[in-house]
Amino acid sequence: MGSGKSAIGRIIAKKMNLPLVDVDKKVSGKLGMKPVEVYDRFGDAYYRAMETVALYDMVEEGKPAVVVLGSGLALMEQNDAYLKSLGKVYYLKISAQQAVARISKNDKHSWLQDDDLAEHVLKMMKEREPAYTRIADMTIPTEGKTNEEIADLIIEAHQKQDA
């Protein structure tokens, strides 16, 4: 969360001439609700199940795309096989300070604003780090890099792996 995955995904999709699929947008589009509304109404477990359904649908479609994952999607181990079938997974590693600064600037994650944001981000990162490293084919440190530089690193790594 706050790593720039949506912005970086857009850059990669444009440069590689591929469609961009945002799992959060697929879920919210299917339900006609914003992600925060889904959380408020149905809870985390339901949202995670809907993410799994979205991944399954993408695997069944089999169309090449740049896929932007929700930040909690990797927590569900049943998604590992779907993610691997979709292609390479890149973990955008962000510092807690960077995440707090970015999240506090927008209302996309307004549900985090009620608590102590820094404490909440640290807790989430600690819980999620093992899942991110488990599923990632490559970890990309984002500190000090622009979104364009990160996108170029991913494209270069992807092209090397396909060669």
KOLKE-538540 format. One line per 2 residues: number of its first residue (from 1); their letters; for each residue x, y, z of C-alpha. Coordinates in steps of 0.1 Angstrom, whole numbers, plus 5000, padded with zeros to 4 digits. Layout:
BEGIN
NUM = a = X/Y/Z; ... .
***
This chain:
BEGIN
1 = mg = 5000/5000/5000; 5014/5033/4989 .
3 = sg = 5042/5017/4970; 5031/5032/4937 .
5 = ks = 5020/5000/4922; 4991/5015/4903 .
7 = ai = 5011/5043/4888; 5040/5020/4880 .
9 = gr = 5016/4994/4865; 5002/5021/4842 .
11 = ii = 5037/5030/4830; 5046/4994/4824 .
13 = ak = 5014/4987/4806; 5019/5017/4783 .
15 = km = 5055/5009/4775; 5048/4972/4768 .
17 = nl = 5015/4979/4750; 4995/4957/4773 .
19 = pl = 4962/4962/4791; 4963/4971/4828 .
21 = vd = 4942/4951/4852; 4938/4964/4887 .
23 = vd = 4924/4937/4910; 4909/4962/4934 .
25 = kk = 4891/4978/4904; 4879/4944/4892 .
27 = vs = 4864/4936/4926; 4848/4970/4930 .
29 = gk = 4835/4970/4894; 4820/4936/4899 .
31 = lg = 4802/4947/4931; 4795/4983/4920 .
33 = mk = 4811/4996/4952; 4844/5012/4962 .
35 = pv = 4869/4989/4980; 4864/5008/5013 .
37 = ev = 4826/5002/5010; 4831/4965/5004 .
39 = yd = 4853/4963/5035; 4828/4983/5056 .
41 = rf = 4798/4962/5044; 4812/4927/5041 .
43 = gd = 4846/4927/5059; 4881/4916/5050 .
45 = ay = 4875/4879/5044; 4848/4886/5018 .
47 = yr = 4871/4911/5000; 4899/4886/5000 .
49 = am = 4876/4860/4985; 4865/4884/4958 .
51 = et = 4902/4890/4950; 4907/4853/4945 .
53 = va = 4877/4851/4922; 4891/4880/4902 .
55 = ly = 4925/4862/4899; 4907/4830/4889 .
57 = dm = 4888/4849/4862; 4921/4864/4848 .
59 = ve = 4937/4829/4847; 4907/4815/4828 .
61 = eg = 4908/4844/4803; 4945/4838/4797 .
63 = kp = 4950/4872/4782; 4985/4889/4787 .
65 = av = 4982/4920/4810; 5000/4940/4836 .
67 = vv = 4982/4931/4868; 4982/4954/4898 .
69 = lg = 4975/4934/4930; 4957/4946/4961 .
71 = sg = 4982/4949/4990; 4967/4921/5010 .
73 = la = 4961/4896/4981; 4994/4877/4987 .
75 = lm = 4982/4869/5023; 4959/4842/5009 .
77 = eq = 4982/4813/5000; 4956/4798/4977 .
79 = nd = 4963/4827/4954; 5000/4817/4949 .
81 = ay = 4992/4793/4920; 4970/4818/4903 .
83 = lk = 4996/4845/4906; 5023/4822/4892 .
85 = sl = 5001/4812/4863; 4996/4849/4854 .
87 = gk = 5033/4855/4852; 5061/4871/4871 .
89 = vy = 5054/4888/4904; 5074/4919/4914 .
91 = yl = 5074/4931/4950; 5078/4969/4953 .
93 = ki = 5095/4972/4986; 5087/5006/5002 .
95 = sa = 5099/5019/5036; 5073/5025/5063 .
97 = qq = 5081/5062/5062; 5075/5064/5025 .
99 = av = 5042/5045/5028; 5029/5067/5056 .
101 = ar = 5038/5099/5036; 5021/5086/5005 .
103 = is = 4990/5072/5022; 4984/5103/5042 .
105 = kn = 4983/5124/5010; 4953/5108/4995 .
107 = dk = 4919/5096/5006; 4920/5063/4987 .
109 = hs = 4930/5047/5020; 4907/5068/5042 .
111 = wl = 4898/5038/5064; 4934/5040/5077 .
113 = qd = 4930/5076/5089; 4911/5067/5120 .
115 = dd = 4940/5050/5137; 4976/5060/5143 .
117 = la = 4986/5057/5106; 5024/5050/5113 .
119 = eh = 5016/5023/5138; 4991/5007/5115 .
121 = vl = 5014/5007/5085; 5043/4992/5105 .
123 = km = 5020/4964/5117; 5007/4957/5082 .
125 = mk = 5042/4956/5068; 5054/4932/5094 .
127 = er = 5024/4909/5088; 5027/4911/5051 .
129 = ep = 5064/4910/5044; 5067/4871/5046 .
131 = ay = 5038/4868/5021; 5053/4893/4997 .
133 = tr = 5087/4877/4997; 5072/4842/4994 .
135 = ia = 5053/4851/4962; 5077/4875/4946 .
137 = dm = 5099/4864/4917; 5119/4896/4923 .
139 = ti = 5120/4924/4950; 5124/4959/4937 .
141 = pt = 5136/4984/4964; 5118/5017/4956 .
143 = eg = 5137/5041/4979; 5151/5070/4959 .
145 = kt = 5137/5058/4926; 5111/5075/4904 .
147 = ne = 5081/5055/4892; 5096/5056/4857 .
149 = ei = 5129/5041/4869; 5111/5014/4888 .
151 = ad = 5090/5006/4857; 5121/5004/4836 .
153 = li = 5138/4980/4861; 5108/4957/4860 .
155 = ie = 5106/4957/4822; 5143/4950/4819 .
157 = ah = 5140/4921/4845; 5110/4908/4827 .
159 = qk = 5127/4908/4793; 5158/4891/4807 .
161 = qd = 5137/4863/4823; 5119/4858/4789 .
163 = a = 5152/4856/4769 .
***
